[in-house]
Amino acid sequence: MSLALFWQGLPPWVRTALMWGGAFVMLFLTGKFIIARHDAKVREDVLDGVKVKQAEVRVAVNERSTTIINEERTHADQAIRARDTSPDFPSSDLVPDPIAGVIFRD
């Protein structure tokens, strides 16, 4: 028995129900794939936004880190200059060489 004869042998209400059922299945699958594609696009957009924010934060952290390092260097240089110019603390020129090597780590 061929498929066409089987189909023609079914009552009309069964054929109509099967066609409507097939149409609903196709509609469901089409909608599912459309929604999945849309969700993937939204997910990509969100990830792109996160990447942009991460890059901005990375730049801000690098700038702040550079600022802190420069401030520390400036303070260290000022402290060394203050120590070398202070009359209260001896410089390495005034202390004998063997002792200066221990004190000043020259």
Disulfide bonds with the S-S distance in Angstrom:
none
